[in-house]
Amino acid sequence: MKRVFYLLLTVSFLTSCYSTKDLNYIQNKDYVVGKVNAFHNQRTLYEIQPNDILSIRVQSLDPTQSAFFNLENVSGNNINDASIYLTSYSVDEKGFINLPIVGKVKVSSLTVDEVQRLIQQEISKYLIDAIVLVKLVSFKITVLGDVGRPGTYNVFNTRFSLFEALSLAGDLNISANRKSVKLIRRIEDSGYVVTLDLTDPKVLESPYYYLMPNDVIYIEILKEQTFRNNLPLITTTFAGISTVILLLNYINNSNN
């Protein structure tokens, strides 16, 4: 019985500690206090895809004329996902948006800035000194797994990083696996999964450091934590086995 107790005590002790190597981000022995460590990020500009939603606003000296191009505004107290959708332009399956008066304009495979310049050219054919503002309003990211607040979040920043997404989701739990973070990205009809190590400084230079619309981040749980979660069941099993052994010994001694 004592052996079983000491075995359980040892297992509990070994599984109750976390190493800083498992918890700290951006680990590098060359990073010291007071020293600037520069890095170059390989950011990839997002290109508009079918089903994206664009907010397009036209301003001019004649508000009556520019109003033809602006979908009806919603009062500030009623702004939500549905209202944004209703007051913006959806990119159809062929990559076009349909502007009043102008007609269909192909915007797929263009960046937001390129779309803005293109629509500016088209609107200028009808309005003098018009100003066109284009924003991508369907920028959402999803964070799943071992984080404080998993869910889908709207992003209003075209330069949104992986660490900002994790912060938005309440950061990783202490039991999360920082060395195997899955990023799922979909480009048109193709998708792929990338595994990132948040303890490696090279993640700052990764082309996946800055997120794109509809990216999904999945945080795995450490294998050690899985064992910890099962520890009560293991303890109960050991206790049951020890009870059976005691009963067998008692019966054996009684017979003798």
C-alpha positions as CSV (number, residue, x, y, z in Angstrom):
1,M,0.0,0.0,0.0
2,K,2.9,2.4,0.8
3,R,4.4,1.7,-2.6
4,V,1.2,2.7,-4.3
5,F,1.0,5.9,-2.2
6,Y,4.6,6.9,-3.0
7,L,4.1,6.1,-6.6
8,L,1.0,8.4,-6.8
9,L,2.9,11.1,-4.9
10,T,5.8,10.9,-7.4
11,V,3.5,11.0,-10.4
12,S,1.6,14.0,-9.0
13,F,4.9,15.9,-8.3
14,L,6.3,15.2,-11.7
15,T,3.2,16.4,-13.5
16,S,2.5,19.5,-11.4
17,C,5.5,21.7,-12.6
18,Y,5.8,23.7,-15.8
19,S,9.1,24.8,-17.3
20,T,9.7,28.3,-18.5
21,K,10.7,26.8,-21.8
22,D,7.1,25.8,-22.2
23,L,5.6,29.1,-21.2
24,N,7.7,32.1,-22.3
25,Y,7.3,33.6,-25.8
26,I,10.2,34.7,-28.1
27,Q,13.0,32.9,-26.2
28,N,16.5,33.8,-27.2
29,K,19.6,33.9,-24.9
30,D,21.0,36.8,-27.0
31,Y,18.0,39.0,-26.1
32,V,19.1,41.1,-23.1
33,V,17.7,44.2,-21.3
34,G,18.6,47.4,-23.0
35,K,19.6,45.9,-26.3
36,V,17.4,46.6,-29.4
37,N,16.8,43.4,-31.4
38,A,15.4,44.4,-34.9
39,F,13.6,42.0,-37.2
40,H,12.3,42.2,-40.7
41,N,8.8,40.9,-41.3
42,Q,7.7,39.3,-44.6
43,R,4.2,40.8,-44.7
44,T,1.9,39.6,-47.6
45,L,-0.7,42.0,-48.8
46,Y,-4.2,40.6,-48.8
47,E,-6.0,40.4,-52.1
48,I,-9.8,40.7,-52.3
49,Q,-11.6,37.4,-52.8
50,P,-15.2,36.3,-53.6
51,N,-17.6,36.8,-50.6
52,D,-15.5,39.6,-49.1
53,I,-17.5,42.6,-48.0
54,L,-16.3,46.1,-48.9
55,S,-17.4,49.4,-47.4
56,I,-17.4,52.0,-50.2
57,R,-18.1,55.7,-49.4
58,V,-18.1,58.5,-52.0
59,Q,-17.8,62.1,-50.9
60,S,-18.1,65.2,-53.2
61,L,-19.1,68.8,-53.3
62,D,-22.6,67.7,-54.3
63,P,-23.8,65.3,-51.5
64,T,-27.0,64.6,-53.5
65,Q,-24.9,63.2,-56.4
66,S,-22.5,61.2,-54.2
67,A,-25.5,59.7,-52.3
68,F,-26.3,57.6,-55.3
69,F,-23.1,55.5,-54.6
70,N,-23.5,55.3,-50.8
71,L,-25.8,52.6,-49.4
72,E,-28.1,53.8,-46.7
73,N,-26.3,54.5,-43.4
74,V,-27.4,53.0,-40.1
75,S,-27.6,55.0,-36.9
76,G,-24.7,54.5,-34.5
77,N,-26.7,52.7,-31.9
78,N,-27.7,50.0,-34.4
79,I,-24.4,49.1,-35.9
80,N,-23.8,45.4,-36.0
81,D,-22.6,42.6,-38.3
82,A,-26.0,42.7,-40.1
83,S,-26.0,46.4,-40.6
84,I,-22.5,46.4,-41.9
85,Y,-23.4,43.7,-44.4
86,L,-26.5,45.7,-45.6
87,T,-24.6,49.0,-46.0
88,S,-21.6,47.5,-47.8
89,Y,-20.9,45.8,-51.1
90,S,-20.5,42.0,-51.4
91,V,-18.0,40.6,-53.9
92,D,-19.8,37.9,-56.0
93,E,-18.5,34.5,-56.9
94,K,-16.9,35.9,-60.0
95,G,-15.1,38.7,-58.2
96,F,-17.3,41.6,-59.1
97,I,-19.2,44.3,-57.2
98,N,-22.1,46.1,-58.6
99,L,-22.0,49.9,-58.2
100,P,-24.9,52.1,-59.0
101,I,-24.6,54.0,-62.3
102,V,-21.1,52.5,-62.9
103,G,-22.2,48.9,-63.1
104,K,-20.1,45.8,-62.4
105,V,-16.4,46.3,-61.4
106,K,-14.0,43.4,-61.0
107,V,-12.2,43.7,-57.7
108,S,-10.9,40.2,-56.9
109,S,-7.2,39.6,-56.8
110,L,-6.7,43.3,-56.0
111,T,-5.5,44.9,-52.8
112,V,-7.8,47.3,-50.9
113,D,-5.7,50.2,-52.1
114,E,-5.9,49.0,-55.7
115,V,-9.6,48.7,-55.4
116,Q,-9.9,52.2,-54.1
117,R,-7.9,53.6,-57.0
118,L,-9.9,51.7,-59.5
119,I,-13.3,52.8,-58.1
120,Q,-11.9,56.4,-57.9
121,Q,-11.2,56.3,-61.6
122,E,-14.7,55.0,-62.3
123,I,-16.5,57.5,-60.1
124,S,-14.5,60.4,-61.4
125,K,-16.2,59.8,-64.8
126,Y,-19.5,60.9,-63.2
127,L,-18.5,63.2,-60.3
128,I,-16.0,66.1,-60.2
129,D,-13.5,66.2,-57.3
130,A,-15.0,63.1,-55.7
131,I,-13.2,61.2,-53.0
132,V,-13.6,57.4,-52.6
133,L,-12.9,55.6,-49.4
134,V,-12.7,51.8,-49.4
135,K,-12.4,49.5,-46.4
136,L,-12.5,45.7,-46.0
137,V,-15.2,45.1,-43.3
138,S,-15.2,41.3,-43.5
139,F,-11.9,41.0,-41.7
140,K,-12.5,38.3,-39.0
141,I,-10.2,35.9,-37.2
142,T,-11.1,32.9,-35.2
143,V,-9.1,31.6,-32.2
144,L,-9.8,28.1,-30.9
145,G,-8.3,25.8,-28.4
146,D,-6.5,26.4,-25.1
147,V,-7.0,30.2,-24.7
148,G,-8.9,32.4,-22.3
149,R,-11.7,33.4,-24.6
150,P,-12.0,31.3,-27.8
151,G,-14.2,32.7,-30.5
152,T,-14.5,34.8,-33.7
153,Y,-13.4,38.4,-33.6
154,N,-13.9,41.4,-35.9
155,V,-10.7,43.2,-36.8
156,F,-10.5,46.8,-37.7
157,N,-6.8,46.9,-38.5
158,T,-5.3,45.7,-41.7
159,R,-2.0,45.2,-39.9
160,F,-3.1,42.7,-37.3
161,S,-0.5,40.4,-35.8
162,L,-0.7,36.8,-34.4
163,F,0.1,38.1,-30.8
164,E,-2.6,40.7,-31.0
165,A,-5.1,38.0,-31.9
166,L,-4.0,35.9,-28.9
167,S,-4.3,38.9,-26.7
168,L,-7.8,39.5,-28.0
169,A,-8.7,35.9,-27.1
170,G,-7.5,36.3,-23.5
171,D,-4.0,34.9,-24.1
172,L,-2.9,31.3,-24.0
173,N,-3.7,29.3,-20.9
174,I,-0.7,28.0,-18.9
175,S,-1.5,24.5,-20.2
176,A,-1.3,25.6,-23.9
177,N,1.4,24.3,-26.3
178,R,3.3,27.4,-27.4
179,K,5.6,25.4,-29.7
180,S,2.8,24.0,-31.9
181,V,0.3,26.7,-32.9
182,K,-1.7,25.9,-35.9
183,L,-2.7,28.6,-38.4
184,I,-5.3,27.7,-40.9
185,R,-5.5,30.0,-44.0
186,R,-7.8,29.8,-47.0
187,I,-7.0,31.4,-50.3
188,E,-10.0,31.2,-52.7
189,D,-10.7,27.4,-53.1
190,S,-7.4,26.3,-51.5
191,G,-6.5,26.0,-47.8
192,Y,-3.5,25.1,-45.9
193,V,-2.2,24.6,-42.3
194,V,1.0,26.1,-40.9
195,T,2.6,25.2,-37.6
196,L,4.2,28.1,-35.7
197,D,6.5,28.0,-32.6
198,L,5.8,31.1,-30.4
199,T,8.9,30.5,-28.4
200,D,11.1,31.0,-31.5
201,P,12.0,34.6,-32.3
202,K,11.9,33.7,-36.0
203,V,8.1,33.8,-35.7
204,L,8.4,37.6,-35.9
205,E,9.9,37.3,-39.4
206,S,7.4,34.8,-40.6
207,P,5.0,35.7,-43.4
208,Y,2.2,34.4,-41.1
209,Y,3.0,36.8,-38.3
210,Y,0.5,39.2,-39.7
211,L,-2.9,37.7,-40.1
212,M,-5.3,37.7,-43.0
213,P,-9.1,37.8,-43.1
214,N,-10.7,34.5,-42.0
215,D,-7.5,33.1,-40.5
216,V,-8.1,30.4,-37.9
217,I,-5.7,29.9,-35.0
218,Y,-5.8,26.6,-33.1
219,I,-4.0,26.2,-29.8
220,E,-3.2,22.7,-28.7
221,I,-3.0,21.6,-25.1
222,L,0.3,20.3,-23.8
223,K,0.5,16.4,-23.6
224,E,1.6,16.8,-20.0
225,Q,-1.6,18.7,-19.2
226,T,-3.7,15.9,-20.8
227,F,-2.0,13.5,-18.4
228,R,-2.8,15.9,-15.5
229,N,-6.5,16.0,-16.5
230,N,-6.5,12.2,-16.4
231,L,-4.7,12.1,-13.1
232,P,-7.9,11.8,-10.9
233,L,-9.0,8.8,-13.0
234,I,-5.5,7.3,-12.7
235,T,-5.5,7.9,-8.9
236,T,-8.9,6.3,-8.6
237,T,-7.7,3.3,-10.6
238,F,-4.6,2.9,-8.4
239,A,-6.8,3.2,-5.3
240,G,-9.1,0.5,-6.6
241,I,-6.2,-1.8,-7.4
242,S,-4.7,-1.2,-3.9
243,T,-8.0,-2.0,-2.3
244,V,-8.4,-5.3,-4.2
245,I,-4.8,-6.2,-3.2
246,L,-5.5,-5.5,0.5
247,L,-8.7,-7.6,0.3
248,L,-6.8,-10.5,-1.3
249,N,-4.1,-10.3,1.3
250,Y,-6.7,-10.3,4.1
251,I,-8.5,-13.3,2.7
252,N,-5.2,-15.1,2.2
253,N,-4.1,-14.4,5.8
254,S,-7.6,-15.5,7.1
255,N,-7.4,-18.8,5.3
256,N,-3.9,-19.5,6.7
